[in-house]
Amino acid sequence: MTSADGPGARPPKISAPDRVVEALRADLLDGNLAPGEHLREEQLTARFDVGRHTVRAAINQLAATGLVIHERHKGARVPELTRERIDTVFEFRSVVELGSLRLALSRRADLSPVEYAVQRLESLAEDTPWGTLIEVHGQIHRAIVEASGNRRLVAAHQSCEDELRLLLANLRPDFTVAKLAGLHRDLMDKLMIDDESAVEALRLDLEHAGRGALLMALQRQSQ
């Protein structure tokens, strides 16, 4: 007999709802499901060979993290890109990330984890899947928040990560690995100049590479 934690131990069994959540989450964050697209229960039960209760439990989990909208009598759908969603998420990000950076700078925190995350982004191949690219991108911003040393800020940032990544799926046509890496190398360089330059560089990154780029994507989709 092998120990549950020892060598040769079997990986923990994933529940049926979690298996459905994992697959749909990957589809959503890779941009494989279009904004506004409905998630049909009958199609999902057939795709995953599970019952309706399992599908409903999975959809409820996705709705709790903002990845889908679930309305009574209307079913579940992928959230559409709107000005309100963009503004709400980026107002939240600005408060949390800029506040975290100011705390980190005031404490002279170690920013080397941010540098390591930027280096990882720079090391990605140009054909890296979008989901992987945005996960590594998220590690840079997560490291900035973690540098604050404030667990409540970290928890707040984590609470919106999936919703942010879903928004960023709309930018898939606009960013290559090289472009995203270049923008964050520039950000990292400015974080090391002085406190004022660091905060302004992060503010501009959130405003232009994030919110501004999404507003352009919204305009493109509405044409």
Salt bridges, closest charged atoms under 4 A:
ASP27 OD2 - ARG47 NH2 2.93
GLU41 OE1 - ARG52 NH1 2.76
GLU41 OE2 - ARG56 NE 3.02
GLU71 OE1 - ARG77 NH2 3.77
ASP87 OD2 - ARG83 NE 3.08
ASP87 OD1 - ARG211 NE 2.92
GLU97 OE2 - ARG93 NE 2.83
GLU97 OE1 - HIS141 ND1 2.75
GLU97 OE2 - HIS157 NE2 3.15
GLU115 OE1 - ARG185 NH1 2.99
GLU122 OE2 - ARG185 NE 2.82
GLU135 OE2 - ARG142 NH2 3.51
GLU135 OE1 - ARG165 NH1 2.98
GLU161 OE2 - ARG142 NE 2.70
GLU161 OE2 - HIS157 ND1 3.68
ASP162 OD1 - ARG25 NH2 2.73
ASP174 OD1 - ARG220 NH1 3.03
ASP186 OD2 - LYS190 NZ 3.20
ASP189 OD1 - ARG185 NH1 3.78
ASP195 OD2 - ARG108 NH1 3.32
GLU200 OE2 - ARG203 NH2 2.79
ASP205 OD2 - HIS141 NE2 3.50
ASP205 OD1 - HIS184 NE2 3.90
GLU207 OE2 - ARG211 NH1 2.80
